Amino acid sequence: MEIIMSILAGILFATGVYNLLQKQILRIVIGTGLISHGAHLFILTMGKLKTGAPPILEYGVKSYTDPLPQALILTSIVISFGVTSLLLVLAYRTAKANGTDNMEELRGTENE
């Protein structure tokens, strides 16, 4: 299961980097979202995937699930949602103010 999750995280990272290198602002925002989701899967995979084990330590429990990666991912999901929302608003305002979402056209000239 960890191998499949690692491959899926790698695909998300590769797709995210590909979108980050594009010229449209919306693709850049989508790329940042994909990279954050790849990081979530990577953290979850590094915490070892166990099913059916409780996340609470008690006497007599030999196998348990570490709740720390899940808590980190939950916090990261909230933060990435906020960042994605902010980036979407900034992209919308930039496209509306300048009439384009192409990064080459938004860069301006050297004389400006």
MDAnalysis code that builds the backbone (N, CA, C; Angstrom):
import MDAnalysis as mda
import numpy as np

u = mda.Universe.empty(336, n_residues=112, atom_resindex=np.repeat(np.arange(112), 3), trajectory=True)
u.add_TopologyAttr("name", ["N", "CA", "C"] * 112)
u.add_TopologyAttr("resid", np.arange(1, 113))
u.add_TopologyAttr("resname", ["MET", "GLU", "ILE", "ILE", "MET", "SER", "ILE", "LEU", "ALA", "GLY", "ILE", "LEU", "PHE", "ALA", "THR", "GLY", "VAL", "TYR", "ASN", "LEU", "LEU", "GLN", "LYS", "GLN", "ILE", "LEU", "ARG", "ILE", "VAL", "ILE", "GLY", "THR", "GLY", "LEU", "ILE", "SER", "HIS", "GLY", "ALA", "HIS", "LEU", "PHE", "ILE", "LEU", "THR", "MET", "GLY", "LYS", "LEU", "LYS", "THR", "GLY", "ALA", "PRO", "PRO", "ILE", "LEU", "GLU", "TYR", "GLY", "VAL", "LYS", "SER", "TYR", "THR", "ASP", "PRO", "LEU", "PRO", "GLN", "ALA", "LEU", "ILE", "LEU", "THR", "SER", "ILE", "VAL", "ILE", "SER", "PHE", "GLY", "VAL", "THR", "SER", "LEU", "LEU", "LEU", "VAL", "LEU", "ALA", "TYR", "ARG", "THR", "ALA", "LYS", "ALA", "ASN", "GLY", "THR", "ASP", "ASN", "MET", "GLU", "GLU", "LEU", "ARG", "GLY", "THR", "GLU", "ASN", "GLU"])
u.atoms.positions = np.array([
    [0.817, -1.195, 0.000],
    [0.000, 0.000, 0.000],
    [0.860, 1.259, 0.000],
    [2.007, 1.199, 0.734],
    [2.875, 2.375, 0.776],
    [3.478, 2.679, -0.591],
    [3.749, 1.635, -1.374],
    [4.337, 1.850, -2.701],
    [3.343, 2.563, -3.613],
    [2.089, 2.150, -3.560],
    [1.072, 2.807, -4.394],
    [0.905, 4.266, -3.975],
    [0.890, 4.508, -2.667],
    [0.751, 5.884, -2.182],
    [1.958, 6.730, -2.571],
    [3.157, 6.145, -2.523],
    [4.360, 6.883, -2.919],
    [4.333, 7.227, -4.400],
    [3.891, 6.269, -5.220],
    [3.791, 6.533, -6.663],
    [2.755, 7.623, -6.928],
    [1.634, 7.560, -6.231],
    [0.597, 8.570, -6.403],
    [1.090, 9.953, -5.956],
    [1.843, 9.996, -4.843],
    [2.416, 11.275, -4.396],
    [3.405, 11.809, -5.430],
    [4.209, 10.926, -6.010],
    [5.151, 11.354, -7.050],
    [4.442, 11.887, -8.283],
    [3.334, 11.233, -8.665],
    [2.556, 11.725, -9.817],
    [1.979, 13.100, -9.510],
    [1.481, 13.274, -8.285],
    [0.934, 14.586, -7.918],
    [2.022, 15.652, -7.914],
    [3.211, 15.325, -7.400],
    [4.327, 16.282, -7.419],
    [4.710, 16.637, -8.853],
    [4.819, 15.624, -9.714],
    [5.224, 15.879, -11.101],
    [4.189, 16.721, -11.836],
    [2.916, 16.401, -11.643],
    [1.853, 17.178, -12.286],
    [1.818, 18.602, -11.740],
    [2.040, 18.745, -10.437],
    [2.061, 20.078, -9.838],
    [3.205, 20.927, -10.350],
    [4.389, 20.344, -10.473],
    [5.537, 21.106, -10.989],
    [5.315, 21.465, -12.453],
    [4.736, 20.541, -13.219],
    [4.430, 20.839, -14.626],
    [3.480, 22.028, -14.728],
    [2.454, 22.053, -13.882],
    [1.508, 23.165, -13.916],
    [2.134, 24.451, -13.404],
    [3.057, 24.366, -12.462],
    [3.727, 25.583, -11.964],
    [4.565, 26.249, -13.047],
    [5.060, 25.474, -13.990],
    [5.925, 26.017, -15.031],
    [5.150, 26.555, -16.230],
    [3.836, 26.549, -16.163],
    [3.017, 27.071, -17.255],
    [2.866, 28.586, -17.136],
    [2.279, 29.216, -18.161],
    [2.179, 30.669, -18.203],
    [0.870, 31.211, -17.638],
    [-0.170, 30.377, -17.558],
    [-1.453, 30.856, -17.074],
    [-1.485, 30.825, -15.545],
    [-2.094, 31.864, -14.966],
    [-2.128, 31.973, -13.504],
    [-2.949, 30.840, -12.895],
    [-4.069, 30.487, -13.532],
    [-4.914, 29.429, -12.974],
    [-4.165, 28.096, -12.900],
    [-3.350, 27.803, -13.900],
    [-2.546, 26.572, -13.857],
    [-1.519, 26.616, -12.735],
    [-0.980, 27.784, -12.455],
    [-0.024, 27.916, -11.358],
    [-0.718, 27.644, -10.023],
    [-1.936, 28.154, -9.861],
    [-2.695, 27.908, -8.627],
    [-3.017, 26.420, -8.494],
    [-3.426, 25.802, -9.594],
    [-3.719, 24.364, -9.569],
    [-2.452, 23.572, -9.241],
    [-1.314, 24.002, -9.755],
    [-0.045, 23.328, -9.460],
    [0.317, 23.389, -7.986],
    [0.086, 24.538, -7.353],
    [0.378, 24.626, -5.919],
    [-0.545, 23.718, -5.117],
    [-1.802, 23.617, -5.553],
    [-2.731, 22.710, -4.874],
    [-2.325, 21.252, -5.017],
    [-1.894, 20.880, -6.220],
    [-1.477, 19.491, -6.436],
    [-0.224, 19.152, -5.635],
    [0.703, 20.096, -5.545],
    [1.909, 19.840, -4.755],
    [1.572, 19.689, -3.271],
    [0.638, 20.494, -2.777],
    [0.260, 20.357, -1.370],
    [-0.432, 19.017, -1.121],
    [-1.251, 18.557, -2.056],
    [-1.884, 17.248, -1.880],
    [-0.851, 16.123, -1.974],
    [0.146, 16.285, -2.828],
    [1.231, 15.304, -2.878],
    [2.000, 15.248, -1.572],
    [2.203, 16.420, -0.964],
    [2.887, 16.447, 0.336],
    [2.046, 15.767, 1.411],
    [0.729, 15.919, 1.330],
    [-0.139, 15.248, 2.302],
    [-0.005, 13.734, 2.192],
    [-0.049, 13.240, 0.971],
    [0.088, 11.787, 0.784],
    [1.462, 11.295, 1.211],
    [2.495, 12.113, 0.958],
    [3.846, 11.729, 1.350],
    [3.970, 11.643, 2.873],
    [3.416, 12.628, 3.584],
    [3.459, 12.602, 5.050],
    [2.671, 11.408, 5.581],
    [1.512, 11.139, 4.993],
    [0.698, 9.996, 5.433],
    [1.426, 8.681, 5.190],
    [2.125, 8.582, 4.082],
    [2.871, 7.368, 3.775],
    [4.060, 7.202, 4.713],
    [4.724, 8.290, 5.039],
    [5.878, 8.209, 5.942],
    [5.461, 7.821, 7.357],
    [4.214, 8.093, 7.737],
    [3.718, 7.715, 9.063],
    [3.302, 6.264, 9.147],
    [3.491, 5.497, 8.121],
    [3.124, 4.083, 8.007],
    [1.612, 3.918, 8.058],
    [1.114, 3.214, 7.068],
    [-0.317, 3.010, 6.940],
    [-0.712, 1.753, 7.709],
    [-1.522, 1.925, 8.717],
    [-2.038, 0.789, 9.488],
    [-3.552, 0.918, 9.544],
    [-4.226, -0.175, 9.323],
    [-5.689, -0.144, 9.391],
    [-6.154, -0.987, 10.561],
    [-7.198, -0.531, 11.209],
    [-7.791, -1.285, 12.297],
    [-7.116, -1.120, 13.628],
    [-6.054, -0.350, 13.719],
    [-5.350, -0.161, 14.991],
    [-5.815, 1.150, 15.627],
    [-5.984, 1.176, 16.950],
    [-6.458, 2.403, 17.595],
    [-5.328, 3.429, 17.700],
    [-5.661, 4.741, 17.669],
    [-4.629, 5.772, 17.812],
    [-4.344, 6.123, 19.264],
    [-4.859, 5.370, 20.214],
    [-4.703, 5.689, 21.640],
    [-3.853, 4.610, 22.294],
    [-2.881, 5.034, 23.095],
    [-2.028, 4.087, 23.818],
    [-2.685, 3.702, 25.137],
    [-2.858, 2.425, 25.347],
    [-3.371, 1.893, 26.605],
    [-2.565, 0.645, 26.955],
    [-2.715, 0.192, 28.165],
    [-2.032, -1.036, 28.541],
    [-2.636, -2.202, 27.784],
    [-1.791, -3.051, 27.304],
    [-2.232, -4.229, 26.593],
    [-2.342, -4.045, 25.091],
    [-2.283, -2.816, 24.609],
    [-2.369, -2.572, 23.168],
    [-0.971, -2.659, 22.585],
    [-0.757, -3.607, 21.698],
    [0.566, -3.811, 21.097],
    [0.725, -3.010, 19.806],
    [-0.328, -2.918, 19.021],
    [-0.252, -2.217, 17.744],
    [-1.162, -1.001, 17.797],
    [-0.614, 0.135, 17.451],
    [-1.414, 1.359, 17.453],
    [-1.018, 2.201, 16.254],
    [-1.887, 3.114, 15.884],
    [-1.652, 4.023, 14.776],
    [-1.156, 5.347, 15.325],
    [-0.098, 5.862, 14.727],
    [0.436, 7.153, 15.164],
    [-0.496, 8.262, 14.681],
    [-1.106, 9.031, 15.580],
    [-2.047, 10.065, 15.147],
    [-1.370, 11.357, 14.700],
    [-0.063, 11.497, 14.897],
    [0.625, 12.745, 14.567],
    [0.586, 13.067, 13.068],
    [0.872, 12.117, 12.151],
    [0.782, 12.467, 10.718],
    [-0.619, 12.896, 10.304],
    [-1.629, 12.246, 10.848],
    [-2.996, 12.611, 10.498],
    [-3.342, 14.007, 11.006],
    [-2.861, 14.353, 12.207],
    [-3.110, 15.696, 12.732],
    [-2.374, 16.746, 11.903],
    [-1.142, 16.436, 11.496],
    [-0.381, 17.372, 10.655],
    [-1.068, 17.572, 9.309],
    [-1.569, 16.494, 8.731],
    [-2.234, 16.590, 7.430],
    [-3.528, 17.377, 7.547],
    [-4.271, 17.172, 8.620],
    [-5.507, 17.920, 8.800],
    [-5.219, 19.417, 8.902],
    [-4.191, 19.774, 9.645],
    [-3.801, 21.182, 9.745],
    [-3.324, 21.704, 8.390],
    [-2.569, 20.891, 7.679],
    [-2.050, 21.310, 6.380],
    [-3.161, 21.472, 5.349],
    [-4.195, 20.639, 5.433],
    [-5.328, 20.771, 4.508],
    [-6.011, 22.114, 4.710],
    [-6.196, 22.500, 5.959],
    [-6.841, 23.791, 6.245],
    [-5.979, 24.946, 5.734],
    [-4.675, 24.872, 5.976],
    [-3.775, 25.939, 5.528],
    [-3.733, 25.994, 4.003],
    [-3.646, 24.841, 3.343],
    [-3.585, 24.847, 1.876],
    [-4.894, 25.341, 1.273],
    [-6.027, 25.058, 1.918],
    [-7.298, 25.590, 1.441],
    [-7.299, 27.114, 1.516],
    [-6.794, 27.665, 2.620],
    [-6.719, 29.118, 2.747],
    [-5.784, 29.736, 1.720],
    [-4.636, 29.117, 1.505],
    [-3.672, 29.640, 0.530],
    [-4.245, 29.564, -0.881],
    [-4.919, 28.452, -1.200],
    [-5.526, 28.318, -2.523],
    [-6.616, 29.366, -2.728],
    [-7.406, 29.618, -1.718],
    [-8.444, 30.646, -1.826],
    [-7.826, 32.011, -2.065],
    [-6.774, 32.330, -1.314],
    [-6.098, 33.613, -1.496],
    [-5.504, 33.737, -2.897],
    [-4.871, 32.662, -3.378],
    [-4.278, 32.702, -4.715],
    [-5.337, 32.849, -5.803],
    [-6.490, 32.204, -5.623],
    [-7.561, 32.339, -6.607],
    [-8.095, 33.763, -6.651],
    [-8.239, 34.389, -5.487],
    [-8.710, 35.778, -5.455],
    [-7.683, 36.697, -6.104],
    [-6.409, 36.508, -5.782],
    [-5.367, 37.339, -6.388],
    [-5.285, 37.125, -7.897],
    [-5.446, 35.885, -8.348],
    [-5.417, 35.612, -9.791],
    [-6.601, 36.257, -10.481],
    [-7.767, 36.195, -9.859],
    [-8.957, 36.811, -10.451],
    [-8.795, 38.318, -10.562],
    [-8.337, 38.946, -9.510],
    [-8.160, 40.403, -9.520],
    [-7.081, 40.813, -10.522],
    [-6.009, 40.045, -10.605],
    [-4.946, 40.350, -11.562],
    [-5.454, 40.228, -12.987],
    [-6.191, 39.163, -13.281],
    [-6.719, 38.967, -14.637],
    [-7.746, 40.027, -14.983],
    [-8.544, 40.422, -14.009],
    [-9.571, 41.433, -14.273],
    [-8.938, 42.815, -14.462],
    [-7.929, 43.145, -13.690],
    [-7.299, 44.470, -13.780],
    [-6.438, 44.617, -15.035],
    [-5.799, 43.539, -15.453],
    [-4.878, 43.625, -16.585],
    [-5.448, 43.065, -17.886],
    [-6.567, 42.387, -17.820],
    [-7.182, 41.852, -19.022],
    [-6.516, 40.607, -19.569],
    [-5.605, 40.010, -18.836],
    [-4.943, 38.782, -19.278],
    [-4.481, 37.987, -18.057],
    [-4.330, 36.686, -18.269],
    [-3.778, 35.850, -17.199],
    [-2.448, 35.227, -17.614],
    [-1.902, 35.690, -18.712],
    [-0.629, 35.171, -19.207],
    [0.519, 35.844, -18.455],
    [1.398, 35.066, -17.868],
    [2.488, 35.612, -17.065],
    [3.499, 36.381, -17.906],
    [3.659, 35.995, -19.168],
    [4.595, 36.721, -20.040],
    [4.092, 38.138, -20.293],
    [2.792, 38.296, -20.468],
    [2.226, 39.622, -20.691],
    [2.159, 40.435, -19.403],
    [2.023, 39.785, -18.273],
    [1.967, 40.489, -16.987],
    [3.338, 40.937, -16.515],
    [4.380, 40.339, -17.052],
    [5.730, 40.657, -16.615],
    [6.119, 42.083, -16.978],
    [5.580, 42.613, -18.066],
    [5.890, 43.976, -18.480],
    [7.158, 44.031, -19.299],
    [7.579, 45.251, -19.571],
    [8.801, 45.443, -20.347],
    [9.923, 45.896, -19.430],
    [11.110, 45.949, -19.968],
    [12.253, 46.358, -19.141],
    [12.238, 47.851, -18.841],
    [11.523, 48.646, -19.649],
    [11.493, 50.088, -19.443],
    [10.470, 50.531, -18.407],
    [9.640, 49.631, -17.942],
    [8.616, 49.998, -16.955],
    [9.165, 49.953, -15.548],
])
